[in-house]
Amino acid sequence: MQPPVHRTPWMIIIAAIVGLVVIMAGCGTVLAFTTFGKNTQTASSFKSLSSPSPAGSPSPLPSPTATPSSSGGNGTESNSSENVLVPNGWSVLNKDDETITLESPSGDGSITIGSGSQSPSQSAQQNKDQLDAFFKEKFPDTKVCPGTKVSTGDMDGAKGIFWQLCFTATSGSQSVAIGAPLFVGANSSGSVYYAVILEAEVSNMNNFIKESTPILDGGIHWKLS
């Protein structure tokens, strides 16, 4: 009997591609997975920004919708797995039961937050390994961004791993160097995953991390524990 094969939940992988397609469209490039370039950009490390707080019990919400404030400022977006702050000017690109993808006001970056059950159970490290493998399969030059390091920490009480991948997405004669600051975690039993994926051009990656601080620093609340 063969051991179970661990797979990163497809919902979070699909959401990552949604965010990447948006970034490429903003650069005037149609994303293709057939040809690839080489990336030599550098960036600073992506680290935990949020304050620890315990994840709550599962509590699915029917037909979640955005709830902007009466003043037109910050709002929230919810699904069955998390509540996410939507800062003023940000827009919701995609949402399903597990993931929420937001676009920055200037359209120069996206952030995807996801959580859900996973079977068979797997650790944060296994989730990271599978996400690394996914990006390397699609973009062979994928590597940990120069000048950055892998670290552990928590995002709204979910413990996991922070790291940054750099790769080149190419279509025809056009290529764009992409930076993807990533976080993946898992609960103690490995039955629930947590993930945060940022995507922007490498040249703008550090600025986009800062721009995303209101979301990363206390703007994410997991519903599943």
C-alpha positions as CSV (number, residue, x, y, z in Angstrom):
1,M,0.0,0.0,0.0
2,Q,1.5,3.4,-1.0
3,P,1.6,6.2,1.5
4,P,-0.7,9.2,0.9
5,V,0.5,11.9,-1.5
6,H,0.4,15.4,0.1
7,R,-0.8,18.1,-2.2
8,T,-1.1,21.8,-1.7
9,P,-4.8,22.7,-1.8
10,W,-5.7,23.7,-5.4
11,M,-7.8,26.6,-4.2
12,I,-4.8,28.5,-3.1
13,I,-2.8,27.6,-6.2
14,I,-5.6,28.8,-8.5
15,A,-5.9,32.0,-6.4
16,A,-2.1,32.6,-6.8
17,I,-2.5,32.4,-10.6
18,V,-5.5,34.8,-10.5
19,G,-3.3,37.3,-8.8
20,L,-0.4,36.8,-11.2
21,V,-2.6,37.2,-14.3
22,V,-3.8,40.5,-12.9
23,I,-0.2,41.7,-12.4
24,M,0.8,40.7,-15.9
25,A,-2.2,42.4,-17.4
26,G,-1.3,45.6,-15.6
27,C,2.2,45.3,-17.2
28,G,0.6,45.0,-20.6
29,T,1.8,41.4,-21.0
30,V,-0.4,38.3,-21.6
31,L,0.7,35.5,-19.3
32,A,2.0,32.4,-21.0
33,F,3.5,29.3,-19.4
34,T,5.6,28.1,-22.3
35,T,8.7,30.3,-22.3
36,F,10.7,31.7,-19.4
37,G,13.5,34.2,-18.7
38,K,16.0,34.8,-16.0
39,N,15.6,37.0,-12.9
40,T,18.5,38.6,-11.1
41,Q,16.7,41.1,-8.9
42,T,17.1,41.4,-5.1
43,A,14.7,42.2,-2.2
44,S,14.6,42.4,1.5
45,S,13.1,39.6,3.6
46,F,9.3,39.2,4.1
47,K,8.7,38.8,7.8
48,S,5.7,38.4,10.1
49,L,3.9,41.7,10.8
50,S,0.7,40.6,12.5
51,S,0.1,40.4,16.3
52,P,-0.6,36.8,17.5
53,S,-4.2,36.0,18.3
54,P,-5.9,32.6,18.5
55,A,-7.8,31.3,15.5
56,G,-11.5,30.8,16.2
57,S,-13.7,27.8,15.7
58,P,-15.0,27.0,12.2
59,S,-18.1,29.2,11.5
60,P,-19.2,29.3,7.9
61,L,-21.1,32.4,6.8
62,P,-23.8,32.2,4.1
63,S,-23.3,34.4,1.0
64,P,-20.5,36.7,2.4
65,T,-20.2,40.2,0.8
66,A,-18.0,43.2,1.3
67,T,-19.1,45.7,4.0
68,P,-17.6,49.1,3.3
69,S,-17.7,51.7,6.0
70,S,-20.3,54.5,5.9
71,S,-17.5,57.0,5.3
72,G,-16.2,55.2,2.2
73,G,-13.0,54.1,4.0
74,N,-11.9,50.7,5.1
75,G,-14.3,47.7,4.7
76,T,-14.1,44.0,5.3
77,E,-14.5,40.9,3.1
78,S,-15.5,37.6,4.5
79,N,-15.9,34.0,3.5
80,S,-16.2,30.7,5.3
81,S,-12.5,30.7,6.3
82,E,-11.4,34.2,7.1
83,N,-12.3,37.9,7.6
84,V,-10.0,40.3,5.7
85,L,-9.6,44.1,5.9
86,V,-10.1,45.8,2.6
87,P,-8.3,49.2,2.9
88,N,-9.6,52.3,1.2
89,G,-9.0,52.1,-2.5
90,W,-8.3,48.3,-2.6
91,S,-10.7,46.1,-4.6
92,V,-11.7,42.4,-4.4
93,L,-10.6,40.6,-7.5
94,N,-11.7,37.1,-6.6
95,K,-13.4,35.2,-3.7
96,D,-14.5,31.7,-3.0
97,D,-15.2,29.7,0.1
98,E,-11.5,29.5,1.0
99,T,-9.7,32.4,-0.6
100,I,-10.0,36.2,-1.0
101,T,-7.8,38.1,-3.5
102,L,-7.4,41.8,-3.3
103,E,-5.8,44.3,-5.7
104,S,-3.9,47.5,-4.6
105,P,-5.4,50.9,-5.5
106,S,-2.8,51.4,-8.2
107,G,-3.2,47.9,-9.6
108,D,0.5,47.1,-9.1
109,G,0.1,44.1,-6.8
110,S,-2.3,41.5,-5.5
111,I,-2.6,39.7,-2.1
112,T,-4.4,36.4,-1.7
113,I,-5.5,35.1,1.7
114,G,-6.6,31.5,2.0
115,S,-7.5,28.9,4.5
116,G,-9.4,25.6,4.5
117,S,-9.4,21.9,5.4
118,Q,-6.8,19.7,3.8
119,S,-6.8,15.9,3.5
120,P,-4.5,14.1,4.0
121,S,-3.2,16.3,6.8
122,Q,0.1,18.1,6.1
123,S,2.5,20.4,7.9
124,A,3.5,24.0,7.0
125,Q,6.8,22.6,5.6
126,Q,4.9,20.2,3.4
127,N,2.7,23.0,2.1
128,K,5.8,25.1,1.4
129,D,7.5,22.3,-0.4
130,Q,4.5,21.8,-2.6
131,L,4.0,25.5,-3.4
132,D,7.7,25.8,-4.2
133,A,7.4,22.8,-6.6
134,F,4.3,24.4,-8.2
135,F,6.1,27.6,-9.0
136,K,9.3,25.8,-10.2
137,E,7.2,23.7,-12.5
138,K,5.6,26.7,-14.1
139,F,8.7,29.0,-13.9
140,P,11.9,27.0,-14.0
141,D,14.0,30.0,-12.9
142,T,12.1,30.3,-9.6
143,K,14.3,30.7,-6.6
144,V,14.4,32.3,-3.2
145,C,14.9,36.0,-3.8
146,P,18.5,37.1,-3.4
147,G,19.1,38.8,-0.1
148,T,16.1,37.2,1.6
149,K,15.8,34.3,3.9
150,V,13.2,31.7,5.0
151,S,11.9,32.4,8.5
152,T,9.2,31.1,10.8
153,G,6.5,33.1,12.6
154,D,2.8,33.6,12.8
155,M,0.0,35.4,10.9
156,D,-2.9,36.2,13.1
157,G,-2.0,33.4,15.5
158,A,-1.4,30.8,12.7
159,K,2.1,29.5,12.9
160,G,4.0,29.0,9.7
161,I,6.8,29.8,7.3
162,F,7.6,33.1,5.5
163,W,9.8,33.3,2.4
164,Q,10.0,35.1,-0.9
165,L,10.2,33.6,-4.4
166,C,11.4,35.5,-7.5
167,F,10.8,34.3,-11.0
168,T,10.4,35.6,-14.6
169,A,7.1,35.3,-16.4
170,T,7.5,35.6,-20.2
171,S,5.2,35.9,-23.1
172,G,6.7,36.2,-26.6
173,S,9.4,38.8,-26.4
174,Q,8.1,40.4,-23.2
175,S,9.2,39.3,-19.7
176,V,8.3,40.5,-16.3
177,A,10.4,39.8,-13.1
178,I,7.8,38.8,-10.4
179,G,8.3,38.8,-6.7
180,A,6.1,36.6,-4.5
181,P,6.3,37.1,-0.7
182,L,4.6,34.0,0.8
183,F,3.3,32.6,4.1
184,V,2.0,29.1,4.6
185,G,1.0,27.6,7.9
186,A,-1.0,24.7,9.3
187,N,-2.9,23.9,12.6
188,S,-1.4,21.5,15.1
189,S,-3.0,18.4,13.5
190,G,-2.3,19.5,9.9
191,S,-5.9,19.4,9.0
192,V,-6.2,23.1,8.2
193,Y,-3.9,25.2,6.0
194,Y,-3.3,29.0,6.2
195,A,-1.7,30.9,3.3
196,V,-1.0,34.5,2.3
197,I,0.5,35.2,-1.2
198,L,1.7,38.6,-2.3
199,E,2.6,39.2,-6.0
200,A,4.1,42.3,-7.6
201,E,7.0,43.2,-10.0
202,V,10.3,42.5,-8.3
203,S,11.2,46.2,-8.6
204,N,8.1,47.1,-6.6
205,M,8.0,44.2,-4.2
206,N,9.3,45.9,-1.1
207,N,7.0,48.9,-1.6
208,F,4.1,46.5,-2.1
209,I,4.8,44.7,1.2
210,K,4.7,48.1,2.9
211,E,1.5,49.0,1.1
212,S,0.0,45.7,2.3
213,T,0.9,46.4,6.0
214,P,-2.7,47.3,7.1
215,I,-3.9,43.9,5.9
216,L,-0.9,41.9,7.2
217,D,-0.7,43.7,10.5
218,G,-4.0,42.7,12.2
219,G,-6.2,42.8,9.1
220,I,-6.6,39.0,8.7
221,H,-8.7,36.9,11.1
222,W,-8.8,33.2,10.5
223,K,-12.1,31.3,11.3
224,L,-10.7,27.8,11.2
225,S,-8.5,26.3,13.9
